Amino acid sequence: MASTKTQVLIVGATGYIGGSILSELLRSPDRSTFTISALIRRPEQAKILEALGVGSLLFQGLDDLNACRDAASQHDVIINAASASHDTSAKALIEGLALRQKITNRDAYFIHTSGTSILGDHPYTGASSEYKIWSDEKDNIYEMEKQHPERYGQRVTDVTVVETGLEVGVKTYIVVPPTIYGKGSGPFATLSQQIPNLARMAKKRGSAAVIETGKATWNHVHMSDLSAFYLRLFQAARDQPKWLPSGPKAIFFVESGEHTWLQVSQGIADAMHKKGLLATNQVESVSLKKVAAAITKGNESLAEISLASNSRARADFGRNQLGWSTSRGLDDFLTHFDAEIEAMLPELTSEQLS
Ligand SMILES: NC(=O)c1ccc[n+]([C@@H]2O[C@H](COP(=O)([O-])OP(=O)(O)OC[C@H]3O[C@@H](n4cnc5c(N)ncnc54)[C@H](OP(=O)(O)O)[C@@H]3O)[C@@H](O)[C@H]2O)c1
């Protein structure tokens, strides 16, 4: 007889976000009502997952679209935290869920991970939107992404997720995290992206840098607050309360406050200086052109969106409907840098980065 448990698949379970979601699901009070599998590309990780009670499905990677579709067709809920910019795999996963719906005659759900760089403006090379704060309840995020004049992988993928879901009749939900900080709780990768990448850059240069003035503003969220949001959303998707939108209206922000890029660079400079990794805690302003040449093959627009833009959002849906909240404020973010650098010490003190 077919299992009545909800079959959950995590794509990206070996990563920072996906691994933390996996740990959150494993700790969930209703854990006995669902099974968890992970779609992974490295066979050696299967044993560690198995010890946690998590099944593994192997594939070559996100370009292996048939494997994505097949794996999806064996599950009721997919949480995708592998790549925010891989539209073809997202489409294949949703198509697989549509097959699953036909086989089981019950609804299947797709929870996708995007990122708030979808809101990023161009304060140095184009128009600034420093005063615009996006609400996931009041603004039409989907329409903004669809109509946006600049082609950007994360927006293309979000639009593909919504449109494929509507086409094949699978309900989709998109979580849009800002800068995520704090140690991940997953079994493999536990470091985030933006802050560790800036710390690596500081180690290579010998001092912390900020692009241009660094006065543009972004949001942040602690990884444990973010994984708590995913758990609530997962539970809501299974329960389908009346207040839960899907598709174009289900693009959700998660944040606990705002910082400037200069605050990030100064936090990194102070923490690395204290540990003797930098000779100074001075932050040097570097031109966008120079940073783009170093990290985005000269693509200034991309470097600006990722590391110098304004991107301001409010998690209104989470706070008003989902029952999500956080007690962490700006202080928690501004004082976390010591821990982040501590967690990176083996890497920052290794020969390779010098
Ligand atoms: N961290 C942040 O602050 C943040 C904020 C907003 C949005 N995001 C976005 O969220 C996504 C996940 O971020 P993360 O920080 O969790 O990254 P991560 O730690 O690098 O994890 C990525 C996960 O996806 C898998 N993956 C990536 N590319 C793949 C491919 N081509 N084929 C198969 N598996 C692949 C990785 O598998 P392996 O273990 O096999 O490599 C890993 O499980 C990214 O797109 C990122 O841009 C991140």
PDBQT file of the ligand as one rigid body, heavy atoms in Angstrom, charges set to zero:
ROOT
HETATM    1  N1  LIG A 401      23.460  32.504   1.629  1.00  0.00    +0.000 N 
HETATM    2  C1  LIG A 401      22.775  33.615   1.422  1.00  0.00    +0.000 C 
HETATM    3  O1  LIG A 401      22.974  34.656   2.109  1.00  0.00    +0.000 OA
HETATM    4  C2  LIG A 401      21.710  33.648   0.355  1.00  0.00    +0.000 A 
HETATM    5  C3  LIG A 401      20.758  34.670   0.417  1.00  0.00    +0.000 A 
HETATM    6  C4  LIG A 401      19.757  34.703  -0.548  1.00  0.00    +0.000 A 
HETATM    7  C5  LIG A 401      19.735  33.758  -1.568  1.00  0.00    +0.000 A 
HETATM    8  N2  LIG A 401      20.694  32.783  -1.603  1.00  0.00    +0.000 N 
HETATM    9  C6  LIG A 401      20.640  31.826  -2.727  1.00  0.00    +0.000 C 
HETATM   10  O2  LIG A 401      20.182  30.567  -2.255  1.00  0.00    +0.000 OA
HETATM   11  C7  LIG A 401      20.827  29.487  -2.971  1.00  0.00    +0.000 C 
HETATM   12  C8  LIG A 401      21.477  28.537  -1.953  1.00  0.00    +0.000 C 
HETATM   13  O3  LIG A 401      22.387  29.297  -1.176  1.00  0.00    +0.000 OA
HETATM   14  P1  LIG A 401      23.354  28.634  -0.099  1.00  0.00    +0.000 P 
HETATM   15  O4  LIG A 401      24.008  29.774   0.613  1.00  0.00    +0.000 OA
HETATM   16  O5  LIG A 401      22.644  27.598   0.667  1.00  0.00    +0.000 OA
HETATM   17  O6  LIG A 401      24.432  27.946  -1.068  1.00  0.00    +0.000 OA
HETATM   18  P2  LIG A 401      25.367  26.665  -0.813  1.00  0.00    +0.000 P 
HETATM   19  O7  LIG A 401      25.752  26.537   0.613  1.00  0.00    +0.000 OA
HETATM   20  O8  LIG A 401      26.457  26.769  -1.837  1.00  0.00    +0.000 OA
HETATM   21  O9  LIG A 401      24.447  25.413  -1.175  1.00  0.00    +0.000 OA
HETATM   22  C9  LIG A 401      24.027  25.156  -2.471  1.00  0.00    +0.000 C 
HETATM   23  C10 LIG A 401      23.358  23.787  -2.495  1.00  0.00    +0.000 C 
HETATM   24  O10 LIG A 401      22.847  23.554  -3.805  1.00  0.00    +0.000 OA
HETATM   25  C11 LIG A 401      23.545  22.467  -4.422  1.00  0.00    +0.000 C 
HETATM   26  N3  LIG A 401      23.864  22.842  -5.800  1.00  0.00    +0.000 N 
HETATM   27  C12 LIG A 401      24.316  24.042  -6.247  1.00  0.00    +0.000 A 
HETATM   28  N4  LIG A 401      24.505  23.994  -7.577  1.00  0.00    +0.000 NA
HETATM   29  C13 LIG A 401      24.163  22.737  -7.965  1.00  0.00    +0.000 A 
HETATM   30  C14 LIG A 401      24.156  22.070  -9.225  1.00  0.00    +0.000 A 
HETATM   31  N5  LIG A 401      24.529  22.690 -10.346  1.00  0.00    +0.000 N 
HETATM   32  N6  LIG A 401      23.758  20.787  -9.255  1.00  0.00    +0.000 NA
HETATM   33  C15 LIG A 401      23.373  20.143  -8.116  1.00  0.00    +0.000 A 
HETATM   34  N7  LIG A 401      23.363  20.712  -6.901  1.00  0.00    +0.000 NA
HETATM   35  C16 LIG A 401      23.757  22.000  -6.837  1.00  0.00    +0.000 A 
HETATM   36  C17 LIG A 401      24.810  22.254  -3.607  1.00  0.00    +0.000 C 
HETATM   37  O11 LIG A 401      25.218  20.911  -3.725  1.00  0.00    +0.000 OA
HETATM   38  P3  LIG A 401      26.744  20.434  -3.499  1.00  0.00    +0.000 P 
HETATM   39  O12 LIG A 401      26.893  20.244  -2.006  1.00  0.00    +0.000 OA
HETATM   40  O13 LIG A 401      26.819  19.177  -4.271  1.00  0.00    +0.000 OA
HETATM   41  O14 LIG A 401      27.624  21.529  -4.024  1.00  0.00    +0.000 OA
HETATM   42  C18 LIG A 401      24.312  22.621  -2.214  1.00  0.00    +0.000 C 
HETATM   43  O15 LIG A 401      23.553  21.555  -1.684  1.00  0.00    +0.000 OA
HETATM   44  C19 LIG A 401      21.849  30.153  -3.917  1.00  0.00    +0.000 C 
HETATM   45  O16 LIG A 401      21.316  30.259  -5.209  1.00  0.00    +0.000 OA
HETATM   46  C20 LIG A 401      22.025  31.541  -3.317  1.00  0.00    +0.000 C 
HETATM   47  O17 LIG A 401      22.349  32.509  -4.292  1.00  0.00    +0.000 OA
HETATM   48  C21 LIG A 401      21.669  32.692  -0.662  1.00  0.00    +0.000 A 
ENDROOT
TORSDOF 0
